[in-house]
Amino acid sequence: MPAYAWQADPLTFWRERILFLMCTICVGMGFFALIASLVLSYKEGFWAVMAVDVTAYLAMVCALVLRSLPLKVRGGIAFACLYSLGVGLSFLLGPVGAGYIWLFGASIMAGAIIGMGASIASLALNLFTLAGVGLYIFYAPPFWAVNAENVLERWLVMALNFLLLNSFVTISTAFMLNGLKQALTKEQEISADLRQSEERYRIVADFNYDWEYWLGPQGELHYVSPSCQRITGYTADEFMANPDLLATIVHEKDMDRTSNHLSADTRENPDVDFMDFRIVRSDQQIKWISHFCLPVYSDNGNYLGRRASNRDITDRKVIEDKLSLHHERFLTVLNSIDASIYVADLDTYEILFMNKHMIETYGEDMTGGRCYEALRDESEPCDWCNNYELINEHMEPSGVHIWQEQNPVTSKWYVNHDRAIRWTDGRLAKIQIATDITELKKLENELRQSHKMEAIGTLAGGIAHDFNNILASIIGFTELALDDAQKGTLLEDNLQQVYIAGNRAKELVKQILTFARQSDEKTKPLQVNTIAKEVLKLIRSSIPSSIRIQQDTASTALIMGNPAQMHQVLMNLCTNAAQAMEHSGGTLGVYLEDINVTADNAHEHENLDQGEYLLLSVSDTGDGMDPRIMDSIFEPFFTTKGPGEGTGMGLAMVHGIVESCGGKIVVNSKLGQGSVFKLYFPAFHRRSEANPSQEEMLPSGNERILLVDDELPITTMSGQLLEKLGYRVTTRTSSVEALSLFQSKPYHFDLIITDMTMPNISGDRLAAEMMRVRPDLPVILCTGYSKVISDEMAKEMGIKAFIYKPIVKNELAKIIRQVLDESAQAA
């Protein structure tokens, strides 16, 4: 066959084969038929038949040999060969020459080799041929028709039957072959489309960056893309040869869930199924795979398995891990900051982020809410909102804005640092870092209060010095006058009233100095419950019966304090509480409670230092206090009472005493609910035995005393008082004169009593000069008030006693006798 036939369409291929076989058979087998025909024709003298046979045989040889000629040309040659034999034999020999058989074969071959048109043409030629033979018989009968009967009629019958059968077979064959050609052509086109589609799919699959594979319904592999080698290190052939390799390369930590996924029936889940897992490459490298698969169905709905796609996401996982690490570090830093941090959209006010501290402060995560609703309890954006102050005219962040506020939701004070930033999605947002400065605000108020106290204390000290000098004269001369006054007379009574008023004035000065924390009142261990009981017994008789007293003073804890001061504290607090209820009545409560402050509960007790405390609570059920005046109640001279009803020194004095004891005072009050004062004192439980005092006569003596004071009334009064006690007294109102006198007679005096604040030479310097001359000289230093020297400093200088004016007679007598006796023993 010609070479082109192997690449031609199937019908052409088979036509070539049929022509080839026909020609081969005719040439091979026809050779023997030709020899026999030639011999017979020679004997019979049929030279024309010989010529026809030889021509037909040669034509068939040409059709077989000339393969370069087109199929239809060679088919036409073969058709001509058969047709010429049929025509020749039909005319020369008639029915006995079997020419009609060759005509029949020629028409079938024309339809089979050349096509429908050739088959119809061959039938027409056969018709003309048979008709020609009939005319030939009718007009010039051949030798084979001369002696036969009804030759023409027989020929016509034979011709009609031949044409009928020839037409049926030839047209049916041609029509069938033509339909077969169309079917083969269509199939060829479909096959070409399928091959093209498959080629395209394979090109896409083979050159896909992802690793693709197709698993059949039974888990068998139908296809693996070449990309598998780049991702896994294994070739597609290795996977096809060993389908279990799909599961073998999965990392051991992901083996279970991956096996469950691969063994699951995807028909139960028609959606795309995703999962990420790790694989171990052939070179033992670990890769992250993003895997997704979905079921595959044919056009008629038959399940064909699952198609899977696998993408190498190792680099993405590394980036994700780094981002996750950075995110965790970022959150760790933000959540470890002891400040409230949030981010909110500049335009919508939506909260985008809150740190842990802020969530704990507000009790919930309000991310997604509006900042003015969640953080300010407002129904619309705040009037003072500074969002657009944080950006410039180009809508870019412009810097930080720092401001303070008291939050209406938490009631805490904050210093806010606001700044505009670009959020992760590019929109403008505000980040606020709010530091709680509530304690700083309290410290600021306490410092302001301390400065006020310091200023008032300085003023009080100056007043106290002069006032104590005046009181010293008043009390001293009153005592001298009482000694000379006749007992039971009106004069004695009047002098007693002066003496009482002087002592009240003395106590008032002590209160002023106590408030200013400048008093050197001695402290000692004292039991507050005994003082509380005395005060409550005293105050019960002075308050209306509509006020009920409720007490719990069972605590036996001791504190370091002054009994008189503690008495004043309780009297002031109970009096204030009673006055708050004098019109409406109520309950006055006094409670003592032992408190052990630890690190765990310090926040419940004003963040006091750890240790044991005695908590003294004084409460009332009166009208309470206005929050606006709460910060002022401990200021001196502040009062809400009418003129003549209060000095405004009571609570100021209480505050000073508590502070001087190392304690702390706290007040809680609400309008309509009363007030509670809580006083915390450092406490202990070691009891000290009390020695009852015994009445005794005032000590006296006959020693020589040099008395120095720049106030003449004080030297006169003190001199008379000391002389009545038996002492020999020399007085001087000038420290310079006193020093000169002493230097001239250093051993003439047994005791020096000197004022502290004097012109030219102060009392401490005078004492130092005298003790330089005579080291064993006992000195008593007196002062109305001094910031320069204290009891401890005086002792360090060698001064035997340090006392405050005004001094009453019995106190002075005891101190002088004590100092003289100690000096005598030391000598």
Phi, psi and omega in degrees: 000153176298153183296328185294338185295332181289336177257357183282177179291159186303320183294316177297320178302312182289327175297319177298318181293318179298315179297319180297313180296319180298313181294320180297315180295317181296318181290318184287303184282330182292340179299316180290322177295323179296317181297315181296320181293321180294319180296315182294317181296324178295317180293322183275346180081024178271079183291329179293322179295322179298319181294318180295316182298316181295319180296316181296320181294316180297322178297322180292323176298318178297319179296329180281322188275318184280074184282344179286343178288151179300157183302315183293327178293313180292325175296321178296321178298313180297319178299316180298323179297310181293318182295321180295321176298315181296318180294312184299311182295323180295317180285322187278320188242348179072213184295330183284350180272356179058031179292330182294333178295317179294325177295320179298313180296325182295319181291322179294317181295323179297317179291322183284322186268318188261317177139183183300317180299317180294324180293319179293320178297320180293324177296320178297318178297320178297321179299312179296323181296310181295323177294321179296319178297321180296316178296320179300317178295322186286317185268323182219079187305132178283178187294330183281355179247003188287310186266357182276150179267144176049043183296315183295316181297317178299318180296319181295317179297314180297318183295318181294315177298321179298313183295322179297309182293320181296317180296316182299310184291315184294311182293319179299316180297314181296318181295319179296316180294324179295317176296321178297323178297315180296319179296317179294323179296316179295318178296323179295319178296317178297317179298321179295318178296318180295318178297320179293317179296316179297320179296317179297314179300316181295321178299314180296313183292317182292328182258009177290139180292330179277159178269115183251147169207161183233118177259134179284177181302330181262010179088007180279148180274126174259332184200142173222127182284153181297341181297345181300327182293321179294324185273317187257340185089352178256146180279166177296323180297323179295321177292318180295325180284332183223084181301334179294347179298334178302321180272331184294324185280354180290139180298145186299329181287341180251007188297315187296306183293329178290320178297318178298322180292315183291331181272351181288151178273112183291347178293336178284342180228094185288348181279167177292133182251127183246150169193151176248137177207171181255149174233160176250115181294171178297333178267015176072009172286148179259128180237145173268133182241133170261113188248133170219148181213161178209153180290151180241134180232151175281177180297330181267011174090007179284138181285125183251004180113210181225145175254132183235144176232136184230127182241137177285113181243026182301313180298320179295321180295322178298315179296317179298319179296319179294316179297319179297320178296315178298320180296316179295319177298317181299312180294323179299316179296310183297321183283344178269350178284129181277060179207155179273121183236129174216159177235133181224145178297134182296325186271314186265348181067014179289132178283122183261338183200142171223134179278171187300317182300319182289321178299317180292325180294316183270350176085358178197159176272113184257023176302132183102338177276175178269137188298321184289334177279313186284321189257343183236354181057039178252156179266351179211166182307141184297145179296329183265013182303131185252020185308312187273001169277349183270357179233155180265189183292344178265014179059039177241150178305136187248353180140186184264146178237121184248131179204164181244153177200159169255113185294131182289341181273312183266346182062018178260156177268137181226147165254121189256132172249108183254140178209143175275141179222166171267120180286175185299332179265008175095347182282158179281136179218161177252130172253132179238129173249110185251115180262129180289116180244024180302314179294323178296322177297319178296316178297322178298316178294320178294321178295319177298319178295320179298319178296321177298314181299319181297318179295315180291325178296319176299316178296318181296322180297318179295319179295318185298323182299308182291321183293322179293325176297318178295315180296326179300318179292316182298309183292317183296310180294327177295319178296320178295319180293323179296326179295328183267343184285148179284134184294139176083005180269165177297327179298317179297318179299317180295318178295324177298320178295320176297317180298317179296316180297321178298317179293325176296317177297323177298316179294325178297318177298320178299321178297316180300314180291326176295316178302319181279001180058040180240010179271142178259035177303136180290139175249152180206164177297130179219153181257114188290332185296326178292320178293320180298319180294320179296316181296316181295325177293322180290318186282339180301325183279349184250002181244158181297152179291347178286351178259121180265137179260126177241127186223152172214091186242039185283344183298135178254016181296150178253148173230162174269117182192186179250126183302319181295318179295318180295323176299317179295320179301308183294320179299315180298312183293316181292322178297315178299319181295318180294320179295331179290343183240010188294337180266321186258349184074177180154205184236126173261120183247134175230121186226140173242133184217134176279128182238132173250107183273124178239176179296332183282328184247010182300327181293340178277347184232052172060027178055040176293160174296153181294143180147186181267139180224152169257122181260116176257118181244130175237120186232158174219165179247035181282208185279349182078181183241149175291129180305335183289340181255001184300324183283354186249353190293336181267003178282140180296143178070008175271126179210150176257002180276164181286170179303135179082357183259346181192150181267343184080011181259347186301300182291328176298317177296317178302314180301316180296318180295314181299315180297320181293337177273003182078016183259191181216141180243136181227140179236136174237128182208142175225140180302130179084356184236001178089188184224154176225122173259125180246122181244119179259125177238133171303132189231162173209170187240015177275119181277144171247141183285132179271131177262115181296137181284150179243139179289137181213161178288150179295133179291149181223184180182180179232019181290163181266128185236132172261116183254121184237123175202137182284351177266113182300318180300325182289317179296321179295310182297312183294323179298314179298318182297315182291325178295324178294335177276359175104354184279153175265114192246134171244127183248147174218139176260001179237126179293330179292315179295319180299317179295318180297318179297316182295317182297329179282332181224067186297335182253013179278343185242140178268341184205141175246127172243118186228147173285156180277308187265106180218154176295157175070289181236122179287165184299319181293321178292320178299316179297319180297317180296318181293318181288341173292323178285320184222092187301331184271010183288124175280135182231135171248126182255128180243150177203146171283326176184139177207135174267351186279324188226152178229176180302316182293318179296322179298317179296321178298328179283347183100003177288133189281331181209147180228114187230154181259143172279159349285146183251129178278163190298312185294324179293317180294319181298317181293317182295317181297315181295321180296314181296316182295319181293318180296321179293321179295320179294320180295328181288000000 
